[in-house]
Amino acid sequence: MNEEYNKLINRLNENIHRLILLYNESVEENKKIKTELNNKTEKITLLERELSDLKTKYEKLKLAKTIEGTISETGDAKQKLNRIIREIDNCIALLNK
């Protein structure tokens, strides 16, 4: 009986030792996963900031293009208006003759 108890105790010790090893491996893996999660979270935060900055720059660029288009259209409109005024002046000059 004593030998049976010794075998049982040895098996129990082996199982406990294996369980401790598995626990330690799990703790290490958990640390790695937490570190990776923190890194990914920081990267997401940086990318969100970059996206926000790019959206702001895009909106500013759209506004600048709109203003630029308005300015060039204004210049074209002034040229057309000047041309029409010259034609009207020519017509008035012809009518006065």
C-alpha positions in Angstrom: 0.0 0.0 0.0 2.8 2.4 0.8 4.1 1.9 -2.7 0.7 2.7 -4.2 0.5 5.9 -2.2 4.0 6.9 -3.3 3.0 6.4 -7.0 -0.1 8.4 -6.5 1.8 11.2 -4.8 4.4 11.1 -7.6 1.7 11.3 -10.2 0.0 14.1 -8.3 3.4 16.0 -8.0 3.9 15.6 -11.8 0.4 16.8 -12.5 0.9 19.8 -10.2 4.3 20.6 -11.9 2.7 20.4 -15.3 -0.1 22.6 -14.2 2.3 25.2 -12.9 4.2 25.1 -16.2 1.0 25.6 -18.1 0.0 28.4 -15.8 3.4 30.2 -16.3 3.2 29.8 -20.0 -0.3 31.3 -20.0 0.8 34.2 -17.9 3.7 34.9 -20.4 1.4 34.6 -23.3 -1.1 36.9 -21.6 1.6 39.5 -21.1 2.6 39.3 -24.8 -1.0 39.7 -25.9 -1.6 42.7 -23.6 1.6 44.3 -25.0 0.5 43.6 -28.5 -3.0 45.0 -27.7 -1.5 48.2 -26.3 0.7 48.6 -29.4 -2.2 48.1 -31.7 -4.3 50.6 -29.7 -1.6 53.2 -29.9 -1.3 52.6 -33.6 -5.0 53.0 -34.1 -5.0 56.2 -32.2 -2.2 57.6 -34.3 -3.9 56.5 -37.5 -7.2 58.1 -36.3 -5.3 61.4 -35.7 -3.7 61.2 -39.1 -7.0 60.5 -40.8 -8.5 63.5 -39.0 -5.7 65.7 -40.1 -6.0 64.5 -43.7 -9.8 65.1 -43.7 -9.1 68.6 -42.4 -6.5 69.2 -45.2 -8.9 67.8 -47.8 -11.7 70.1 -46.7 -9.3 73.1 -46.8 -8.1 72.0 -50.3 -11.7 71.8 -51.5 -12.4 75.2 -50.2 -9.2 76.6 -51.8 -10.2 75.0 -55.1 -13.7 76.5 -54.9 -12.3 79.9 -54.1 -9.8 79.6 -57.0 -12.5 78.5 -59.3 -14.7 81.5 -58.3 -11.8 83.9 -58.8 -11.0 82.5 -62.3 -14.7 82.6 -63.2 -14.9 86.2 -61.9 -12.0 87.1 -64.3 -13.7 85.4 -67.2 -17.0 87.2 -66.3 -15.2 90.6 -66.2 -13.7 90.0 -69.6 -17.0 89.0 -71.1 -18.7 92.0 -69.5 -16.0 94.4 -70.9 -16.4 92.8 -74.4 -20.2 93.4 -74.2 -19.7 97.0 -73.0 -17.3 97.6 -76.0 -19.9 96.2 -78.4 -22.6 98.4 -76.9 -20.3 101.4 -77.1 -19.7 100.6 -80.8 -23.4 100.3 -81.4 -24.1 103.7 -79.7 -21.3 105.2 -81.8 -22.8 103.8 -85.0 -26.3 105.1 -84.0 -24.9 108.6 -83.4 -23.4 108.8 -86.9 
